[in-house]
Amino acid sequence: MADLLADAFRAELPCDGAVAASLAARAREHLPRWGGSPEDTDEDLVLRLRDPRAFGAFVEELSTDSTLHPAVLRSLVEHVFDLLPLPRTEGEVIAVESRAPHRLLALAAVLVEGEGLTILHVMHLVYAVFLDRSLVTAVPRQTRSSVLGAILRRSEGEETLRAVYAALHLSAVPESEAATELRRVLDDRAVSSSLQRAIASLASSEDGGQADLSRMARKEGLLPMDLEDPESPEILANIPRLPSRLAAAARQFLQGP
């Protein structure tokens, strides 16, 4: 008899039939807790698994299972990111209702640990955190710090994207933590000097980097290209200011030894 749910896993993941059947059995056990019922059909579960929030929650539960092969876990995490939307064209605003799993950074940490974090994953993280900065604080400090460090140490891709992520991260965490993270970033020789200067420039600005961050957000498709009024509701609601506590250390870095 055909197993629609197992077939769906085989179609989406590079896994064999036995692994797909095991994942299907676990999905039937776990997914009804997220808005379903024991009467849900396999068709219902397949549809629910296309929601990145439901699939992400499912994968996070599996991530604590020591019997799950690391390669299978990484494939599952990769698929969570595949389900997240990106703007189709530069300057297009991402759909606000497209939300990421609440503990997306915990899943990103799996990729960091396996040295599998790519620039595409970074793009997804930037868009997700821009829409919901509580994603940063939804995971332990050590987890979010490791993800931040991995993003900033990357050598490929535009530095603007990584500077935006750093600003979103620093604005989301408690000020004392933000100050510690900024010092760590500015002291990290694995982070390019140009990226360090970009982050320091944002943190040293009198407006907390809001104007420059708004410009960067437009460039990366987070805001409409024609949205330039700093007092517009969209900018005030979506573009954070970095804590003023960071300014002194940032200015000292920019001035040099």
C-alpha positions in Angstrom: 0.0 0.0 0.0 1.3 3.5 -0.9 2.4 5.7 1.9 1.7 9.2 0.8 3.6 10.8 3.7 6.7 8.7 3.2 6.6 9.4 -0.5 6.5 13.1 0.3 9.6 12.8 2.4 11.4 10.8 -0.3 10.5 13.5 -2.9 11.7 16.4 -0.8 14.8 14.8 0.9 17.7 12.7 -0.2 16.7 9.7 1.9 15.9 6.1 1.3 12.6 4.3 1.9 13.4 3.1 5.4 14.3 6.6 6.6 11.2 8.1 4.8 9.0 5.6 6.5 10.5 6.4 9.9 10.0 10.1 9.4 6.4 9.6 8.3 5.7 7.6 11.4 7.2 10.4 13.6 5.3 13.0 11.7 2.0 11.2 12.4 2.9 11.2 16.1 4.1 14.8 16.3 2.2 17.0 13.9 -1.4 16.7 15.3 -0.1 18.7 18.3 0.2 21.8 16.0 -3.4 22.5 15.1 -4.4 19.0 13.8 -6.2 16.1 15.2 -5.7 12.3 15.3 -8.2 12.0 12.5 -5.9 13.9 10.1 -5.2 12.1 6.9 -1.8 11.7 5.3 -2.9 14.4 2.8 -3.6 16.8 5.7 -0.1 16.1 7.1 1.6 16.6 3.8 -0.1 20.0 3.4 0.9 21.0 7.0 4.5 20.0 6.4 4.7 22.6 3.7 4.3 25.3 6.4 7.8 26.2 7.5 6.6 26.8 11.0 5.1 23.3 11.4 7.9 21.6 9.6 10.5 23.6 11.6 8.9 22.6 14.9 8.9 19.0 13.8 12.5 19.1 12.8 13.5 20.8 16.1 11.9 18.0 18.1 13.8 15.4 16.0 17.1 17.3 16.5 17.3 16.0 20.1 17.0 12.4 18.9 20.4 10.8 19.1 19.3 7.9 16.9 18.7 10.3 13.9 21.7 10.3 11.6 23.3 13.7 11.4 23.1 13.7 7.6 19.4 13.2 7.8 19.0 16.0 10.3 20.9 18.4 8.1 18.7 17.5 5.2 15.7 18.2 7.3 17.0 21.5 8.4 17.9 22.4 4.8 14.3 21.7 3.8 13.1 24.1 6.5 15.1 26.8 4.9 13.9 25.8 1.4 10.3 26.4 2.6 11.0 30.0 3.6 10.1 32.7 1.1 12.4 35.2 -0.5 11.5 38.3 -2.5 11.2 37.5 -6.2 12.9 40.7 -7.3 15.2 43.2 -5.8 13.1 45.9 -3.9 10.1 43.7 -3.5 8.8 43.6 0.1 8.5 40.1 1.6 5.0 39.0 2.6 4.5 39.9 6.3 2.4 36.8 6.9 5.2 34.5 5.8 6.6 33.6 9.2 9.6 31.4 10.1 9.8 28.8 12.8 10.1 30.5 16.2 13.4 28.7 16.9 14.9 29.1 13.4 18.3 30.0 14.8 18.5 26.7 16.7 18.1 25.0 13.3 20.7 27.4 11.7 23.0 26.3 14.5 22.8 22.7 13.2 24.1 23.9 9.9 26.8 26.0 11.6 28.0 23.0 13.5 28.1 20.9 10.3 29.9 23.8 8.5 26.9 23.8 6.0 25.7 27.4 6.4 25.5 29.0 3.0 24.9 32.6 1.8 21.3 31.5 0.8 20.7 30.4 4.5 22.1 33.8 5.6 19.6 35.6 3.2 16.7 33.6 4.7 17.9 34.4 8.3 18.1 38.1 7.4 14.5 38.2 6.0 13.1 36.1 8.8 14.7 38.2 11.6 13.7 41.4 9.9 10.1 40.3 10.1 10.4 39.1 13.6 13.4 40.1 15.8 12.1 37.9 18.6 13.6 35.0 16.6 17.0 36.1 17.9 16.0 35.8 21.6 14.0 32.7 21.2 17.2 30.6 21.5 19.9 30.5 24.2 22.5 33.2 24.1 25.3 30.8 23.1 23.2 29.5 20.2 22.5 33.0 18.8 26.0 34.1 19.3 27.4 31.2 17.4 25.1 31.9 14.5 26.0 35.6 14.5 29.7 34.7 14.4 29.3 32.2 11.6 27.4 34.7 9.5 29.9 37.5 10.0 33.0 35.3 9.3 31.7 34.3 5.9 33.9 35.4 3.0 31.4 35.2 0.2 28.3 37.3 -0.5 27.7 41.0 0.0 28.8 42.5 3.3 25.7 44.7 3.4 23.5 41.6 4.0 25.7 40.5 6.9 25.9 44.1 8.3 22.1 44.2 8.3 21.9 40.9 10.2 24.4 42.1 12.8 22.4 45.3 13.3 19.1 43.3 13.7 20.8 40.9 16.1 22.4 43.7 18.3 19.1 45.6 18.4 17.2 42.5 19.5 19.3 41.3 22.5 19.7 43.0 25.9 22.0 46.0 25.8 24.7 44.4 28.0 24.8 41.4 25.6 24.8 43.7 22.6 27.9 45.5 24.0 29.7 42.3 24.6 28.9 41.0 21.1 30.0 44.2 19.5 33.3 44.1 21.2 33.7 40.5 20.2 32.9 41.2 16.6 35.3 44.2 16.4 38.1 42.1 18.0 37.5 39.1 15.7 40.3 38.9 13.1 38.2 36.4 11.1 35.7 39.1 10.4 36.8 41.4 7.5 37.9 44.8 8.4 35.4 46.4 6.0 32.5 44.6 7.6 33.7 45.6 11.0 33.8 49.2 9.9 30.3 49.0 8.5 28.9 47.6 11.7 30.9 50.1 13.8 29.5 53.0 11.6 26.0 51.9 12.3 26.6 51.6 16.0 28.4 55.0 16.2 25.7 57.0 14.4 23.7 59.5 16.4 20.4 57.9 15.2 21.5 54.4 16.1 22.2 53.6 12.5 18.6 53.9 11.5 19.1 56.0 8.4 21.9 53.8 7.0 20.2 50.6 8.0 17.1 51.8 6.2 19.1 52.3 3.0 20.7 48.9 3.4 17.2 47.3 3.9 15.9 48.9 0.7 19.0 47.6 -1.2 18.3 44.1 0.1 14.6 44.1 -0.8 13.4 44.4 2.8 11.7 47.7 2.2 10.3 49.4 -1.0 13.0 51.2 -3.0 11.1 54.5 -3.0 10.6 54.5 0.8 13.1 57.2 1.9 11.2 59.3 4.5 12.9 58.5 7.8 9.7 59.4 9.6 7.6 57.0 7.6 5.6 54.5 9.6 7.2 51.6 7.7 10.7 52.7 8.7 9.8 53.6 12.3 8.1 50.3 12.7 10.6 48.0 11.0 14.0 49.6 11.2 15.5 49.4 14.7 18.0 51.8 16.4 21.1 50.2 17.9 21.5 50.9 21.6 23.3 54.2 22.4 25.5 52.2 24.8 27.4 50.8 21.7 28.4 54.1 20.3 31.5 54.8 22.4 33.2 51.4 21.6 32.2 51.8 17.9 33.7 55.3 17.7 36.9 54.2 19.4 37.2 51.4 16.9 36.7 53.7 13.9 39.3 56.2 15.3 41.9 53.4 15.5 44.6 52.8 18.0 
